Amino acid sequence: MEKRTPVFFFAPFVSSTMRVEPAWIDYNGHMNMAYYHVLFDRAVEEGFSLVGLGHDYLEKRKASFFAAEIHTTYKRELTMHDRVRVTLQLVDFDEKRIHYYMEIRHAGEGWVAATMEGLSLHVDMETRKVSPFPDDIMANLAVMKTTHARLPRPSALGRVIGIPHRTEIQEALSAAGTRH
């Protein structure tokens, strides 16, 4: 059975509900940072399988996609048995790369526990080299991007890690109308 281009995508994609597992809790009593990436990774697989980049793609077409760069921000603790859903927004793509933004949200209360911006590369698994997406995958990504382009651009995209200087903090406070 041949796969056809999907008619539409939800904007953003929302993963199935996942639960924080007891083994993921560290000595601080919250989910260890590594397991946020497990949740993000599961959602990436679930979301991009809709464009044809799932396990079947690896098996049948001997290609996959690899994370090249990620930026994660931890906003709020998750604790044992919290239930979460992960949103995924396709920001951009080209012939070899996909750029996306994700948020882990508490499934019941909706607050954001963490955000992640990612860049992944399409890889030919036989040569283990970056290679162009096939035309059908490019078409599916184009449909997903068109749907997701209706969403606001996440303010956290392109964020740089650093310690702001005191003058930058004062300027930000002044711009927000806050007295210091």
Contacts in CASP RR format, 6 or more apart in sequence:
PFRMAT RR
TARGET T0000
AUTHOR 0000-0000-0000
METHOD contacts of the structure
MODEL  1
MEKRTPVFFFAPFVSSTMRVEPAWIDYNGHMNMAYYHVLFDRAVEEGFSL
VGLGHDYLEKRKASFFAAEIHTTYKRELTMHDRVRVTLQLVDFDEKRIHY
YMEIRHAGEGWVAATMEGLSLHVDMETRKVSPFPDDIMANLAVMKTTHAR
LPRPSALGRVIGIPHRTEIQEALSAAGTRH
3 52 0 8 1.000
3 136 0 8 1.000
5 136 0 8 1.000
5 139 0 8 1.000
5 140 0 8 1.000
5 143 0 8 1.000
6 50 0 8 1.000
6 51 0 8 1.000
6 140 0 8 1.000
6 143 0 8 1.000
6 144 0 8 1.000
8 143 0 8 1.000
8 147 0 8 1.000
9 50 0 8 1.000
9 143 0 8 1.000
9 144 0 8 1.000
9 147 0 8 1.000
9 148 0 8 1.000
10 147 0 8 1.000
11 89 0 8 1.000
11 147 0 8 1.000
11 148 0 8 1.000
11 150 0 8 1.000
11 151 0 8 1.000
12 87 0 8 1.000
12 88 0 8 1.000
12 89 0 8 1.000
12 148 0 8 1.000
12 151 0 8 1.000
13 43 0 8 1.000
13 46 0 8 1.000
13 47 0 8 1.000
13 50 0 8 1.000
13 87 0 8 1.000
13 88 0 8 1.000
13 89 0 8 1.000
13 144 0 8 1.000
14 85 0 8 1.000
14 86 0 8 1.000
14 87 0 8 1.000
14 88 0 8 1.000
15 42 0 8 1.000
15 43 0 8 1.000
15 46 0 8 1.000
15 47 0 8 1.000
15 85 0 8 1.000
15 86 0 8 1.000
15 87 0 8 1.000
15 88 0 8 1.000
16 46 0 8 1.000
16 85 0 8 1.000
17 83 0 8 1.000
17 84 0 8 1.000
17 85 0 8 1.000
17 107 0 8 1.000
18 39 0 8 1.000
18 42 0 8 1.000
18 43 0 8 1.000
18 83 0 8 1.000
18 84 0 8 1.000
18 85 0 8 1.000
18 86 0 8 1.000
19 81 0 8 1.000
19 82 0 8 1.000
19 83 0 8 1.000
19 84 0 8 1.000
20 31 0 8 1.000
20 35 0 8 1.000
20 78 0 8 1.000
20 79 0 8 1.000
20 80 0 8 1.000
20 81 0 8 1.000
20 82 0 8 1.000
20 83 0 8 1.000
20 84 0 8 1.000
21 35 0 8 1.000
22 80 0 8 1.000
22 81 0 8 1.000
24 31 0 8 1.000
24 32 0 8 1.000
24 35 0 8 1.000
24 38 0 8 1.000
25 31 0 8 1.000
25 32 0 8 1.000
25 79 0 8 1.000
25 80 0 8 1.000
26 32 0 8 1.000
29 79 0 8 1.000
29 80 0 8 1.000
30 77 0 8 1.000
30 78 0 8 1.000
30 79 0 8 1.000
31 77 0 8 1.000
31 78 0 8 1.000
31 79 0 8 1.000
31 82 0 8 1.000
33 72 0 8 1.000
33 74 0 8 1.000
36 72 0 8 1.000
36 74 0 8 1.000
36 78 0 8 1.000
36 104 0 8 1.000
36 113 0 8 1.000
36 114 0 8 1.000
36 116 0 8 1.000
37 70 0 8 1.000
37 72 0 8 1.000
37 116 0 8 1.000
39 84 0 8 1.000
39 86 0 8 1.000
39 104 0 8 1.000
40 70 0 8 1.000
40 72 0 8 1.000
40 86 0 8 1.000
40 102 0 8 1.000
40 104 0 8 1.000
40 114 0 8 1.000
40 116 0 8 1.000
42 86 0 8 1.000
43 86 0 8 1.000
43 87 0 8 1.000
43 88 0 8 1.000
43 102 0 8 1.000
44 88 0 8 1.000
44 100 0 8 1.000
44 102 0 8 1.000
44 120 0 8 1.000
45 54 0 8 1.000
45 55 0 8 1.000
47 88 0 8 1.000
48 54 0 8 1.000
48 65 0 8 1.000
48 88 0 8 1.000
48 98 0 8 1.000
49 55 0 8 1.000
50 140 0 8 1.000
50 144 0 8 1.000
51 137 0 8 1.000
51 140 0 8 1.000
51 141 0 8 1.000
51 144 0 8 1.000
52 136 0 8 1.000
52 137 0 8 1.000
52 140 0 8 1.000
53 64 0 8 1.000
53 65 0 8 1.000
53 137 0 8 1.000
57 63 0 8 1.000
57 64 0 8 1.000
57 137 0 8 1.000
58 64 0 8 1.000
58 125 0 8 1.000
61 134 0 8 1.000
62 124 0 8 1.000
62 125 0 8 1.000
62 126 0 8 1.000
63 122 0 8 1.000
63 123 0 8 1.000
63 124 0 8 1.000
63 125 0 8 1.000
63 131 0 8 1.000
63 134 0 8 1.000
64 122 0 8 1.000
64 123 0 8 1.000
64 125 0 8 1.000
65 98 0 8 1.000
65 120 0 8 1.000
65 121 0 8 1.000
65 122 0 8 1.000
65 123 0 8 1.000
66 120 0 8 1.000
66 121 0 8 1.000
66 123 0 8 1.000
67 118 0 8 1.000
67 119 0 8 1.000
67 120 0 8 1.000
68 97 0 8 1.000
68 118 0 8 1.000
68 119 0 8 1.000
68 120 0 8 1.000
68 121 0 8 1.000
69 118 0 8 1.000
69 119 0 8 1.000
70 116 0 8 1.000
70 117 0 8 1.000
70 118 0 8 1.000
70 119 0 8 1.000
71 116 0 8 1.000
71 117 0 8 1.000
71 118 0 8 1.000
71 158 0 8 1.000
71 159 0 8 1.000
71 161 0 8 1.000
72 114 0 8 1.000
72 115 0 8 1.000
72 116 0 8 1.000
73 114 0 8 1.000
73 115 0 8 1.000
73 116 0 8 1.000
73 156 0 8 1.000
73 159 0 8 1.000
74 113 0 8 1.000
74 114 0 8 1.000
75 111 0 8 1.000
75 112 0 8 1.000
75 113 0 8 1.000
75 114 0 8 1.000
75 115 0 8 1.000
76 111 0 8 1.000
76 112 0 8 1.000
76 113 0 8 1.000
76 114 0 8 1.000
77 113 0 8 1.000
78 84 0 8 1.000
78 104 0 8 1.000
78 106 0 8 1.000
78 113 0 8 1.000
82 106 0 8 1.000
82 107 0 8 1.000
82 113 0 8 1.000
83 106 0 8 1.000
83 107 0 8 1.000
83 108 0 8 1.000
84 104 0 8 1.000
84 105 0 8 1.000
84 106 0 8 1.000
84 107 0 8 1.000
84 113 0 8 1.000
85 104 0 8 1.000
85 105 0 8 1.000
85 107 0 8 1.000
86 102 0 8 1.000
86 103 0 8 1.000
86 104 0 8 1.000
86 105 0 8 1.000
87 102 0 8 1.000
87 103 0 8 1.000
87 105 0 8 1.000
88 100 0 8 1.000
88 101 0 8 1.000
88 102 0 8 1.000
89 100 0 8 1.000
89 101 0 8 1.000
89 102 0 8 1.000
89 148 0 8 1.000
89 151 0 8 1.000
89 154 0 8 1.000
90 98 0 8 1.000
90 99 0 8 1.000
90 100 0 8 1.000
90 141 0 8 1.000
90 144 0 8 1.000
90 145 0 8 1.000
90 148 0 8 1.000
91 99 0 8 1.000
91 100 0 8 1.000
91 101 0 8 1.000
91 117 0 8 1.000
91 148 0 8 1.000
91 153 0 8 1.000
91 154 0 8 1.000
91 157 0 8 1.000
92 98 0 8 1.000
92 99 0 8 1.000
92 145 0 8 1.000
93 99 0 8 1.000
93 133 0 8 1.000
93 138 0 8 1.000
93 141 0 8 1.000
93 142 0 8 1.000
93 145 0 8 1.000
95 132 0 8 1.000
95 133 0 8 1.000
95 138 0 8 1.000
96 121 0 8 1.000
96 122 0 8 1.000
96 130 0 8 1.000
96 131 0 8 1.000
96 132 0 8 1.000
96 133 0 8 1.000
97 119 0 8 1.000
97 120 0 8 1.000
97 121 0 8 1.000
97 122 0 8 1.000
98 119 0 8 1.000
98 120 0 8 1.000
98 122 0 8 1.000
98 141 0 8 1.000
99 117 0 8 1.000
99 118 0 8 1.000
99 119 0 8 1.000
100 117 0 8 1.000
100 118 0 8 1.000
100 120 0 8 1.000
101 115 0 8 1.000
101 116 0 8 1.000
101 117 0 8 1.000
101 118 0 8 1.000
101 154 0 8 1.000
101 156 0 8 1.000
101 157 0 8 1.000
102 115 0 8 1.000
102 116 0 8 1.000
102 117 0 8 1.000
102 118 0 8 1.000
103 112 0 8 1.000
103 114 0 8 1.000
103 115 0 8 1.000
103 116 0 8 1.000
104 112 0 8 1.000
104 113 0 8 1.000
104 114 0 8 1.000
104 115 0 8 1.000
104 116 0 8 1.000
105 111 0 8 1.000
105 112 0 8 1.000
105 113 0 8 1.000
106 113 0 8 1.000
115 154 0 8 1.000
115 156 0 8 1.000
117 154 0 8 1.000
117 156 0 8 1.000
117 157 0 8 1.000
117 158 0 8 1.000
117 159 0 8 1.000
121 130 0 8 1.000
122 130 0 8 1.000
122 131 0 8 1.000
122 132 0 8 1.000
122 133 0 8 1.000
122 137 0 8 1.000
123 129 0 8 1.000
123 130 0 8 1.000
123 131 0 8 1.000
124 130 0 8 1.000
124 131 0 8 1.000
133 141 0 8 1.000
164 172 0 8 1.000
170 180 0 8 1.000
173 179 0 8 1.000
173 180 0 8 1.000
174 180 0 8 1.000
END
